[in-house]
Amino acid sequence: MNFILSRRLVTAIVVVALACSLPWSVQAFAKPAHRLEAPAPAQPTAEVTGTTLSFEKNEGQFDGRARFAVRLGSETAFVTDTRIVFPTSTGSSIGLSVDGASETARATGEQPLAAISNYLLGDDPADWHTNVANFAQVRCRGVLPGVDLVVYGNNGKLEFDFVVAPGASAESIRLRFDGAERIELKNDGSIRVSSGGDVLTQRAPVFYQEAYGQRIPVAGRYRMLGPTTVGLDVGAYDHSLPLVVDPVVTYATYLGGNNSDEQATGIAVDTLGNAYVTGYTQSTGFPTTPGAFQTNQPGKDVFVTKFNSSGSGIIFSTYLGGSDHDAPEEIAIDSFGEAVVAGFTLSPNFPQANGLAAPGDSDNAFLTRLNASGTGLVYSTYLGGVGHDGAFGLAVDAARNAYVVGTTESLNFPTTLGAFQTVKPSSDLPDGFVTKIDTTAVGSASLVYSTFLGAAGNDQSSAVAVSAAGEAYVFGSAFFGFPTTPTAFQQFSPGGTSNATLTRLNASGSGLVYSSYIGGNFFEQADDLAIDGNGNAYVVGMTASTNFPTTAGVFQPVDPTGDVNADAFVAKLDTNASGAASLVFSTYLGGDGVERARTVALLPTGDTVVAGWAENSTTFPLKDSLHGLVSPGFSGFVTMVNRTGTGLLYSTTLGGSQNCIVNAVALGPDNDAYIAGATNSADFPVTPGAYQTLIHGGADALVGRISLPSDSPAIYDPSTGTFFMKNTSGPGPADLVFSFGAGGLGFIPLAGDWDGNGVDTPGLYDPSTSAFFLKNSNAPGPADIVVVFGASGLGFAPVVGDWNGDGTDTLGLYQSASGTFFLKNANTPGPADAAFSFGAGGLGFTAIAGDWDGDGFDTIGLYDSASGTFFLRNANTGGPADLAIAFGPGGAGVVPVAGDWNHDAATTIGVSIGASGAWFLRNVNAGGGADLTFSYGPPGPFVPLAGNWDGR
């Protein structure tokens, strides 16, 4: 990776990015052809690859060995009678073959699609191929005796199954990777296939049978048979039923062209989950779409790419720039779904449309609004004067006004009459600026207000957010003399070379509502902020100060290294408060290396999602991480900090064998975290269905989507001791089915994360012996933990939760006769760590537990089935309920459930009605209608419960 110096005031900045799915690079079997889709749109703007893959029958338009072709983004894979062929960046291919396959095997299309393809090859109609059929999947029948290979698309990714007929042998299946230099069997059961610089990852196979409408898992794994061949080890299963072997193919994913550097710097997400990504590229071969605004590279340019919601394809992609160097910093989406981009340009011919007058030189900030299809400009302008100018932050409001902040050295930077600072405070040093532009207006009429923001020192405005009232919140940095208000947390510079600053401007840009330093004795780099509707600003960045101001009880109140190694910080300031009261919380976030929080997004609960990078940080704090720090240099991170700053709800690193950095994060409509950055790792581990699977240059941009943890339903059949678990909150069959314990013996089912690995697993409580039986995996087998806690036969009911915030769920009991809770902080024998009464005993209440306020600690609650009322407590002590909520019908057969249904880190309420198998779930702990309603499980004496069964 090449490290690029940002124009921001820091010593060194790496600009990089991450992608969800991208393609292999050469169409190995393709003949030269002009391909026309039918019907062909006048201006093609459809997705390059959608969530449904289409398999074209080969009618002569491809090499004769291929029976079907499937397009993965800009590249093509092929299916023969017995193998799947993946192209590589070197022009060769990797062929996944069935070893010893029958010569009589034949590939046929299944599930015909309405779409057809037409190929016009040259001017001789005899070479044309029209009305070519497309199918949703291909079945290679009889590749082995009793074994079919089925190739299909699932949510935009290429997958294949082996279907083993009753009586046939799954152990006969051997996979050979032709063209591979080496294959490795990884600890997680996946296979890593290498060919030159290309890497194909095939995840661990899933084995299952279907019976009685349920999917029944079967144990199994890969085993190495030779340098490029693997076989299958399969556990016991019912040979009278078909067996399905489902090895999902995963594509490493990047976004780049043929040169050494692509950097993604910004990301935004629309209401459909489509991601808009911006960055810069030096590649002439960066992927663009037909009809896009600029399909050819004019210089070192901006790119703007819109991905579909699965990351499997691009809806549009365009260059944006002039003949010299252009680089974006931020992207936003306006109310019409149009992308707005801000950054800086050195080009004298940067594209203009309806903008301000040219400033007279070519070193300026720019602001551009593209139309919704990415085919043209609605508004585009230079913003600057005769000195150096650059935009670093961007926000848009509902009226399509753009708020741009950055740094200027221009004495004649455009300002407006009545603005807060119309004269540049420093004659020879950079100052910040804040400019509001109406992108629906033309020329000078589009400049709503513009002001300097600085003092005589070196100042910068780095990030901006805008409130519903039109007030701009600006996060930046300054040395001394920065304009503050009497209500400031720090009215004067605390020292050091540069401190962070937070400023809230009034709606007209004419004055300050709140302005303060926040810093310590060395330096701070201000990076990003988010705001809520109550005047609170959540700010992140990097500090090398050993006395950075923190608050009591936060996650890291003290510099984790105790030296000048820079650490990330996260802080919340209330701009309606004054002095020390305005610093709600502030914490370091780091380990033993150098860390920087580049970006922040705010969940509806007030919890924050923070992302950035860590350099050589072996002790960066993790929780439920996707993997440990894998890079010897830079690793990206995504961390969820609870709303009080006292703990982490989730924290993971991202990377490969080389460098990875995350520059931007945005939350989607489902609260998934979409990230953008860059990597030079050829083995970056990414999601299936990639748009681009190989790194194309020395460093490529990446775009990714991380599902933050959430809970989903399960039911327990007491008659058989069987758990039926779902990984999503909705209708459909179970994803996991297994038996644990003996049925019919009066056990009560439980769910919790007993070993702190981020995955909930089952447990059983035997009221006759007061014994807890807990499992650390969602699979059959004996209990991993057996604990006797409390006395038997005294009307106790089990309740479990993370009572001390250490990430592990532990035991509890509720004695209904006295209304007393007994809670333990370890799954070991011994007395209760907390015992207290809550509510009135003997009234038929059901005990529940959850993190009702999102502070990282589970607390207790009661459900009164007679009235359908939840009584929730935010502390594990005696006292009145903090929340009393009537939800659902109440009455016999209504069972309370609790979980984080929408990835927002807060536990909320729900009910399940056994007589109908209906579930009603709320995303907030307040009265009102259900946010999710579905049926799961048959009517009957099944026990509902909820948990995070897959760690996502």
Secondary structure, DSSP 8 states (H G I E B T S, - for coil): ------SSSSS--------S-B--S--TTB---EEEEES--SS--S-SS-SS--EEE-SSSB-TT-SEEEEETTEEEEE-SSEEEEE-TTS-EEEEEETT--TT-EEEEEEEEEEEEEEE-TT-GGG-EEEEEEEEEEEEEEEETTEEEEEEEETTEEEEEEEE-TT--GGG--EEEET-SEEEE-TTS-EEEEETTEEEEE---EEEEEETTEEEEE-EEEEEEETTEEEEEE----TTS-EEEE-BEE----B--SSSBEEEEEEEE-TTS-EEEEEEE--TT----TT-S--S--SBEEEEEEE-TTSSSEEEEEEE--SSBEEEEEEEE-TTS-EEEEEEE--TT---BB-----SSS-EEEEEEE-TTSSSEEEEEEE--SS-EEEEEEEE-TT-EEEEEEEE--TT----TT-S--S-S-SSS-EEEEEEEETTS-GGGGEEEEEEE--SS--EEEEEEE-TT--EEEEEEESS-----TT-SBSS--SSSBEEEEEEE-TTSSSEEEEEEE--SSBEEEEEEEE-TTSEEEEEEEE--TT----TT-S--S-SSSSSS-EEEEEEEETTS-GGGGEEEEEEE--SSEEEEEEEEE-TTS-EEEEEEEES-TT---BS-SS----SSEEEEEEEE-TTSS-EEEEEEE--SS-EEEEEEEE-TT--EEEEEEE--TT----SS-SB-S--SSBEEEEEEE-----EEEEEETTTTEEEE-SSSSSS--SEEEE-S-TTS--EEEEE-SSSSS--EEEEEETTTTEEEE-SSSSSS--SEEEE-S-TTSSEEE--B-TTSSS--B-EEEETTTTEEEE-SSSSSS--SEEEE-S-TTS-EEEEEE-TTSSS--EEEEEETTTTEEEE-SSSSSS--SEEEE-S--STTEEEEEE--SSSS--EEEEEETTTTEEEE-SSSSSS--SEEEE-S-SSS-EEEEE-SS--
